[in-house]
Amino acid sequence: MDTPDLKIKYAVIDDDVIDRTVIDSEAKKFLFLQKAASFSNPVEAL
């Protein structure tokens, strides 16, 4: 299913910078995913 208008926003919350980088790299493979934010802890995300 290729819907050009479909965008799913996501936020990454992880205390490890390497894990956040890997998640961002993998998510870039899917054009419908759009990163909204990246945080190192839940309090920062709030």
WOBELTA-V711124 format. One record per residue. N is the residue number from 1. RES is the residue in one letter. OMEGA is omega in radians with two decimals (none if undefined). Layout:
N_RES_OMEGA ; N_RES_OMEGA
This chain:
1_M_-3.13 ; 2_D_3.14 ; 3_T_-3.06 ; 4_P_-3.11 ; 5_D_-3.10 ; 6_L_3.06 ; 7_K_3.08 ; 8_I_3.11 ; 9_K_3.14 ; 10_Y_3.05 ; 11_A_3.12 ; 12_V_3.07 ; 13_I_-3.11 ; 14_D_-3.11 ; 15_D_-3.12 ; 16_D_-3.10 ; 17_V_3.12 ; 18_I_3.10 ; 19_D_3.11 ; 20_R_3.12 ; 21_T_3.12 ; 22_V_3.12 ; 23_I_3.12 ; 24_D_3.13 ; 25_S_3.13 ; 26_E_-3.11 ; 27_A_3.13 ; 28_K_3.12 ; 29_K_-3.09 ; 30_F_-3.03 ; 31_L_-3.12 ; 32_F_3.11 ; 33_L_-3.14 ; 34_Q_-3.11 ; 35_K_3.11 ; 36_A_-3.10 ; 37_A_3.09 ; 38_S_-3.07 ; 39_F_3.14 ; 40_S_3.09 ; 41_N_-3.08 ; 42_P_-3.14 ; 43_V_3.09 ; 44_E_-3.12 ; 45_A_-3.14 ; 46_L_none
